[in-house]
Amino acid sequence: MSQEALANKINYGSSLVGMIETAQRMPTMEFAAACDEALETDGVLGRLWPLVSRERHPSWFAPWREIEQEATSLRTWQPLVVPGLLQTPDYARALLRSEDAVAARIERQEILKRENPAPPTLRCVLDESVLLRPVGSIEIMRAQLEKLVKDAENPRTSVQIVPMGVHPGLQGGFVLATTPTGAAVGYLETAARGQVTTHPDDLNVLNEVYEEIRTEALSRSDSLALITRTVERTWT
């Protein structure tokens, strides 16, 4: 089948098909699934897609990506920006340098939609400054905060806001994951790269800081009300 014929069959541009075929662009999972259906390949491209997708991420991120994909629960504290798992494409685009990086970030969100195994529980605690920091345009911020409210309607996802002030979380963002075996893994964010840790002392500190931050956070309902007010007052 020619590139043009395949493009017509899967409703993608032939130039995109050509760039993916020659490895100039990375395919999305949706692209792989569409090709599987069009070529009657019994899902083989979809099964191979995770191997290709890993190449979108920096090498140092690969260990965390594997953990994130398998986690049964994720607890994250973010003092600066919306967590990647809850970002809109436009918000991610305003933060990242390439479309491939944006696509990779959005594809990570598929874990929240999966059916088997069940999606991880996602508990997000954000500093109030995240709601006020302009990332992109007013329209991008409004859509992003509206998405936070919508995502928090899912019982497996919660968003809580810590009012602006001084607290231990100002030292940096992090994520705590629980694996299917019950093991705990931490991910620390730095200016240069992320760092995965399983050291008991590190995990104890992160757990203590996370719980201390949560005591400062508004309740779920009050947090969503604050996000809604911020949209109306700042991003409308």
C-alpha positions as CSV (number, residue, x, y, z in Angstrom):
1,M,0.0,0.0,0.0
2,S,1.4,3.4,-0.9
3,Q,1.8,6.2,1.7
4,E,-1.0,8.2,0.1
5,A,-3.3,5.2,0.0
6,L,-2.7,4.4,3.7
7,A,-3.1,8.1,4.6
8,N,-6.5,8.2,2.9
9,K,-7.5,5.0,4.7
10,I,-6.6,6.2,8.2
11,N,-7.5,9.9,7.7
12,Y,-4.0,11.2,8.3
13,G,-1.9,13.4,5.9
14,S,0.4,11.5,3.5
15,S,3.3,13.7,4.5
16,L,2.9,12.6,8.2
17,V,2.8,9.0,7.1
18,G,6.0,9.5,5.2
19,M,7.8,11.2,8.1
20,I,6.7,8.4,10.5
21,E,7.9,5.7,8.0
22,T,11.3,7.3,7.7
23,A,11.6,7.9,11.5
24,Q,11.4,11.7,11.2
25,R,8.3,11.7,13.5
26,M,7.2,9.4,16.2
27,P,3.8,7.8,15.8
28,T,1.1,8.2,18.4
29,M,-0.8,5.2,19.8
30,E,-3.8,6.3,17.9
31,F,-1.8,6.3,14.6
32,A,-0.6,2.8,15.4
33,A,-4.1,1.6,16.1
34,A,-5.4,3.1,12.9
35,C,-2.7,1.4,10.9
36,D,-3.4,-1.9,12.5
37,E,-7.1,-1.6,11.5
38,A,-6.3,-0.5,8.0
39,L,-3.6,-3.1,7.4
40,E,-5.4,-5.9,9.3
41,T,-2.3,-6.6,11.3
42,D,-4.1,-7.9,14.4
43,G,-2.8,-5.2,16.8
44,V,0.9,-5.9,16.2
45,L,1.7,-2.2,15.6
46,G,-0.1,-1.2,18.8
47,R,1.8,-3.8,20.8
48,L,5.1,-2.5,19.3
49,W,4.3,1.1,19.9
50,P,5.5,1.3,23.6
51,L,9.0,0.4,22.3
52,V,9.0,3.3,19.9
53,S,7.3,5.7,22.3
54,R,10.2,5.3,24.8
55,E,12.5,7.0,22.4
56,R,10.5,10.3,22.8
57,H,11.7,10.7,26.4
58,P,15.2,11.6,27.6
59,S,17.2,8.5,28.6
60,W,17.2,9.5,32.3
61,F,13.3,9.6,32.3
62,A,13.0,6.0,31.0
63,P,13.2,4.3,34.5
64,W,10.4,6.6,35.9
65,R,8.2,6.1,32.8
66,E,8.2,2.4,33.4
67,I,7.3,2.8,37.0
68,E,4.6,5.4,36.2
69,Q,3.1,3.0,33.6
70,E,2.8,0.2,36.2
71,A,1.9,2.2,39.3
72,T,-1.3,1.5,41.2
73,S,-1.1,4.9,42.9
74,L,0.7,8.2,42.3
75,R,0.9,11.0,44.8
76,T,2.4,14.2,43.4
77,W,3.3,17.7,44.8
78,Q,3.8,20.4,42.3
79,P,4.8,24.0,43.3
80,L,5.3,25.4,39.8
81,V,3.2,23.9,37.1
82,V,0.3,21.5,36.5
83,P,1.5,17.9,36.6
84,G,2.2,16.4,33.2
85,L,-0.5,13.8,33.6
86,L,-3.1,16.5,33.8
87,Q,-1.8,19.0,31.2
88,T,-3.6,20.0,28.1
89,P,-1.7,19.8,24.8
90,D,-1.6,23.6,24.5
91,Y,-0.3,24.0,28.1
92,A,2.4,21.3,27.5
93,R,3.2,23.0,24.2
94,A,3.9,26.3,26.0
95,L,6.3,24.5,28.3
96,L,8.2,22.2,25.9
97,R,10.4,22.7,23.0
98,S,9.2,20.1,20.5
99,E,6.0,18.5,19.2
100,D,7.4,15.1,19.9
101,A,8.0,16.0,23.6
102,V,4.4,17.3,23.7
103,A,3.0,14.1,22.2
104,A,5.1,12.0,24.6
105,R,3.7,13.9,27.6
106,I,0.1,13.6,26.4
107,E,0.5,9.9,25.6
108,R,1.6,9.3,29.2
109,Q,-1.9,10.3,30.2
110,E,-3.3,7.1,28.6
111,I,-2.6,5.3,31.9
112,L,-5.5,7.3,33.4
113,K,-7.9,5.9,30.8
114,R,-6.9,2.3,30.7
115,E,-9.3,-0.5,31.7
116,N,-7.0,-3.4,32.5
117,P,-5.3,-3.1,34.8
118,A,-7.3,-0.4,36.5
119,P,-5.9,3.2,36.3
120,P,-3.7,4.3,39.1
121,T,-5.2,6.6,41.8
122,L,-3.8,10.0,41.2
123,R,-3.5,12.4,44.2
124,C,-2.3,15.9,43.1
125,V,-1.4,18.7,45.5
126,L,-0.6,22.0,43.9
127,D,0.6,25.3,45.1
128,E,-1.9,28.1,44.5
129,S,0.7,29.9,42.4
130,V,0.3,27.2,39.7
131,L,-3.2,28.6,39.1
132,L,-1.9,32.1,38.7
133,R,1.3,31.6,36.7
134,P,0.7,32.5,33.0
135,V,1.7,29.6,30.8
136,G,0.8,30.5,27.3
137,S,-2.3,32.6,26.7
138,I,-5.3,33.4,28.7
139,E,-7.2,30.9,26.7
140,I,-4.6,28.2,27.4
141,M,-4.8,28.9,31.1
142,R,-8.5,28.9,31.2
143,A,-8.7,25.6,29.3
144,Q,-6.1,24.1,31.6
145,L,-7.8,25.0,34.8
146,E,-11.2,23.9,33.5
147,K,-9.5,20.5,32.7
148,L,-8.3,20.3,36.3
149,V,-11.8,20.6,37.5
150,K,-13.2,18.1,35.0
151,D,-10.4,15.6,35.8
152,A,-11.1,15.9,39.5
153,E,-14.6,14.6,38.9
154,N,-13.1,11.2,38.4
155,P,-13.1,9.5,41.9
156,R,-9.6,8.1,41.1
157,T,-8.2,11.6,40.7
158,S,-8.1,14.3,43.2
159,V,-6.7,17.9,43.1
160,Q,-6.0,19.9,46.2
161,I,-4.6,23.4,46.4
162,V,-2.2,24.8,49.0
163,P,-2.8,28.5,49.6
164,M,0.3,30.6,48.8
165,G,2.7,30.9,51.7
166,V,5.8,29.4,53.2
167,H,5.8,25.6,53.6
168,P,8.2,22.6,53.1
169,G,7.0,22.0,49.6
170,L,8.8,25.1,48.3
171,Q,12.0,23.1,48.0
172,G,10.8,21.3,44.9
173,G,8.2,19.0,43.3
174,F,8.2,15.2,43.5
175,V,6.0,12.1,42.9
176,L,5.6,9.1,45.1
177,A,4.5,5.9,43.3
178,T,3.2,2.6,44.6
179,T,4.0,-0.4,42.4
180,P,1.8,-3.5,42.0
181,T,4.0,-5.3,44.5
182,G,3.5,-2.6,47.1
183,A,6.9,-1.1,46.7
184,A,7.4,2.6,47.0
185,V,9.4,4.7,44.5
186,G,10.1,8.4,44.5
187,Y,10.8,10.8,41.7
188,L,12.5,14.1,42.4
189,E,12.4,16.9,39.9
190,T,15.5,19.1,39.4
191,A,16.5,21.8,36.9
192,A,18.8,19.4,35.0
193,R,16.9,16.1,35.2
194,G,14.6,13.9,37.2
195,Q,15.9,11.4,39.7
196,V,14.3,8.1,40.7
197,T,14.9,6.9,44.3
198,T,14.0,3.8,46.3
199,H,16.3,4.7,49.3
200,P,14.3,4.3,52.5
201,D,15.6,7.6,54.0
202,D,14.6,9.5,50.8
203,L,11.1,7.9,50.8
204,N,10.6,8.6,54.5
205,V,11.4,12.3,53.9
206,L,9.2,12.6,50.9
207,N,6.3,10.9,52.7
208,E,6.7,13.2,55.6
209,V,6.9,16.3,53.4
210,Y,3.9,15.2,51.3
211,E,1.7,14.6,54.4
212,E,2.8,18.0,55.9
213,I,1.9,19.7,52.7
214,R,-1.5,18.0,52.5
215,T,-2.3,19.3,56.0
216,E,-1.9,22.8,54.6
217,A,-4.1,22.1,51.6
218,L,-7.7,23.1,51.1
219,S,-10.3,20.3,51.0
220,R,-11.1,18.7,47.6
221,S,-14.3,20.7,47.3
222,D,-12.8,24.0,48.5
223,S,-9.9,23.4,46.1
224,L,-12.1,23.0,43.1
225,A,-14.1,26.1,44.1
226,L,-10.8,28.1,44.3
227,I,-9.8,26.8,40.8
228,T,-13.2,27.9,39.4
229,R,-13.0,31.3,41.0
230,T,-9.5,31.8,39.6
231,V,-10.7,31.0,36.1
232,E,-13.5,33.6,36.5
233,R,-11.3,36.3,38.1
234,T,-8.0,35.8,36.3
235,W,-8.4,33.9,33.1
236,T,-11.7,35.1,31.6
